[in-house]
Amino acid sequence: MDSKIFGILLAAGTLFLPCLWLSAEIINQIQLQSSSHAQVSSLIQKLQDQSIDADVRANAAGVLGIMGVKAKAAIPALITALKDESVDVRTIAAITLSNMGAEANVAIPALIAILKDKDEDANVRIAAADILASIGNSALPDLIFALNDEDASVRSSAAYALGRMKTEVRVPVPDLVALLKDKDANVRFNARAALENIKEEAKAAIPDLIALLKDKDVDVRANAAVILGKLEEEAKVAIPDLIVLLKDSDANVRSNAVVALGNMKADTKVAIPDLIALLKDKDVDVRANAAVILGKLEEAKVAIPDLIVLLKDSDANVRSNAVVALGNMKADTKVAIPNLITSLKDKDANVRYSAAVALKNIRVKALAAVPALITALKDKNATVRYGAAQALWSMGAQAKAAVPALIVALKDKDERVRYQAAFALEMMGKEALAAVPALSKALKDKDVYVRRQAASALEMMGVEALATIPTLIAALKDSDSVVRYYAARSLGNRGESLLNRAGAMSVEELDKAISSLEQAIKALKDSKDNSLELSIASVNQSLNALKIQRLFCLLKQNTALHKCRMN
């Protein structure tokens, strides 16, 4: 089956035709059958038979689409089907034509006719526009002509199609720029979308777009700002005009100008004073966007006091964006961190999560937040708990006070929290040895990523405890190769740790260690996993050294002291 056309048809089924889709049984039959001439002929007959159910005709069109160019003999029938009484049939016939390659060029007149048919279903027209876009240069003259059609819906569909043209097609940028001033809102929207999609070609229109920033029409100014923003640093010449727009009477224009300036990155620093002023704008979106952009500018730390004020804004999105901005700035000031800690208790879950992420970005300089983050590990919202664990991970061993709470979090009902808790414990290293039993249990977690992280944590801690070896051996049978890998590495570390302690061990202790490593060696070899060869060699080396140490103890007859040392 052609996965591309399957995806197109699936999109059609979910977006355009909620009540119609090829059954799994039909799809399976298609995969098993060849696209023989007889089969194509049979499907064409079904497609053309108006006496049978429309669903059958639509399914026939869909199957032909899956066959692709091998069913090109069906193109005339598919073109005829563009006039079928059923919207579903017309839509799938149009989508199917897009998979027929250059052979579908003969359908251009019929597809253009669909664009011009104001009574045609919107989904059919969109499908037709998509196909014309995929056809490319052959359809270009008709689409350019359609941009000047008296019917707004035709102009809109043509603009939409041009925006989806392949990169090698030279799209008429001036015509699309002119449509930004069209009297119809849908036409303006699709013209804007088209220019956003063809960024390279749109660069030539920067002077015209800058001129449109002064247009008397609100939508024109707003759309021009959006497109210039999409051109990013290529359009930095527009920065002075966009700064002027920050004081526009229309909130949407101001908001779009803020976003556009943000896309121009470092060159936007000249706008920092104006952006700070917008943190007090009466419009919610303007304040929220200004906060985001300031958070991305290294030179904007002067805005920290104003952003802290915004943490008490009446709008949750504004508060959240202010928190994110402070985190991006790594605002480790004595004033910022207490306010971020307060935000961990905000009534809005998104703000609480953003506060946790902000503290994560500030890292060890935010150690004062550890008690609040421990509390946040019990938040009713799973995403907030996840964010708290992330923040504690970023602080490493210095956040060791959180170890007990992170051990509890290993049993959280949300797998993201369990995973991040294991990650945080790994970062705390030897300070989190108390978590070894809980991490060992986590090796049996139902979520593969939690098991992986638990195995990694145990491997990184290099725990000496013999008690963990049976659990690690069991993990060698895990269905996931990454879990097996880390479990094997952990066993290698156990061997090295035992070897380092060997000089202080009694013969009885050496016997237990040797027995455990022998079991580990057997399990590693039984796994027949070639990727574990280094771990096998490591454990084997430790095992042999322990046996030598045991022999040395016996020869020295030092067992009465229960200790053995090699001189």
Secondary structure, 3 states (H helix, E strand, C coil): CCHHHHHHHHHHHHHHCCCCCCCHHHHHHHHHCCCCHHHHHHHHHHHHCCCCCHHHHHHHHHHHHHHHHHHHHHHHHHHHHCCCCCHHHHHHHHHHHCCCHHHHHHHHHHHHHHHHCCCCCHHHHHHHHHHHHHHHHHHHHHHHHHCCCCCHHHHHHHHHHHHCCCCCCCCCHHHHHHHCCCCCHHHHHHHHHHHHHCHHHHHHHHHHHHHHCCCCCHHHHHHHHHHHHHCHHHHHHHHHHHHHHCCCCCHHHHHHHHHHHHHCHHHHHHHHHHHHHHHHCCCHHHHHHHHHHHHCCHHHHHHHHHHHHHCCCCCHHHHHHHHHHHHHCCCCCCCHHHHHHHHCCCCCHHHHHHHHHHHHHHHHHHHHHHHHHHHHCCCCCHHHHHHHHHHHHHHHHHHHHHHHHHHHHCCCCCHHHHHHHHHHHHHCHHHHHHHHHHHHHHCCCCCHHHHHHHHHHHHHHCCCCHHHHHHHHHHCCCCCHHHHHHHHHHHHHHHHHHHHHHHHCCHHHHHHHHHHHHHHHHHHHHCCCHHHHHHHHHHHHHHHHHHHHHHHHHHHCCHHHCCCCCC
